[in-house]
């Protein structure tokens, strides 16, 4: 696997465990999990589905636009590795979608069409409680090494414990409300990404990265900054004056 700097891995676990602050932002936290998965593992993209209040899986985070479209396709067709990992409460691995379509032929064709050959799905599971699943995609065929799987499983476990811990401390109803807000905010964030991309002539993924960096730099929630962009608020003007980092 690609060498992982120990310090960066430790920093990631600290970030994923930090859910006790008053300004805890669920949607930014979940995007962090997908971003760090791509950064620290030998994969090319990641997507995250989380169960809403009614128990239905919904897309909350993806590392790029290709995965976002693929995850939405998975939900629309009700077939795919993330759904199986969530429902079966166990990891799902297909090292080569061109040879093994598993129980999801439509998803396999779609994944190959988006350039992905291998997929690994891990449930967000603690004891008997499952709250979502993480999809890891690779453009080339092959299985993840034992070391990579341990790191992936550890990150998912820490993120799961962090969310459940936040639920315990903040009460179940509060976290459910936060998750529902996160799911609702996704629409606003998509609109903001599109506006930024058009205004600054960026790819959608670059627009999202700029939006997220600006939210962190100004210590504001991602959803609030996205809403300001959509509403053309004065507070979002500085974002368009910040040179994009490629």
C-alpha positions, 0 to 999 in steps of 0.5 A: 500500500502507499506508505502512510505517515504515522502522524497524519493517521494519528491526526485523522483518528483525533479528528474523527473522535472529536465530536464533543465540541459545541459546534460539532458539524455532522455533515463536515464530519462525514465528509472528513471520513471520505476525504481521509479514506482516499488520502490514507488508503490505496483507493481512488474514491469513497462514498458514504451512506447514512441511515435517516430517521426512518432507517432508509439509507441516504447519500451524505458524503462522496469524495468526487462527483463520479462517486456521488452519481454512482451512490445515487444510482445505487439507491435508486436501483436498490442494489449495491455493495453499500446496501448489502454491507448495511443490511447484512452488517458485514463487509462486502468486497468485489475485487473485480466488477468486470468478472464478478457482478455479485447480486448487483448487475446494474450497479456493476455496469454503472461502476465500470462505466464510471471507471471503477473496477473494485469496491469494498463496502464497510458497515458503520457498526457498533455491536448490534447497531448499524448506522450506515456504510462506507464504499471504497472504490478503486479504478484497478482490480484487486483486494485491499491488503490486510493493513489497509483493511485494518486502517479502513475498519479502524477509521469507520469504527472511530467515526461510528463510535464518535457519532453514537457518543454524540448521540448519547451525550446530546440525546438521541433526538438531537443527533437524529435532528442533526443527521436529518439536517445534514441530509437536507443540507446536501441539496443546498450544498449541491446548489452551492457547488454548482454556483461556485463552479460556474462562477469561478470556472471550476470542476464540481469537485474543486468547487466543493473543496473551495467551499469546505476550505472556506467554511473551515477557515471562517469557522462556520458550518459547511451547510451555513456557508452553502446557504449563504452562497445560494442566497448570494449573502454578503458573508459569502463574497470573500469566498469568490475573492479567494484564489482557488487552490488546484 
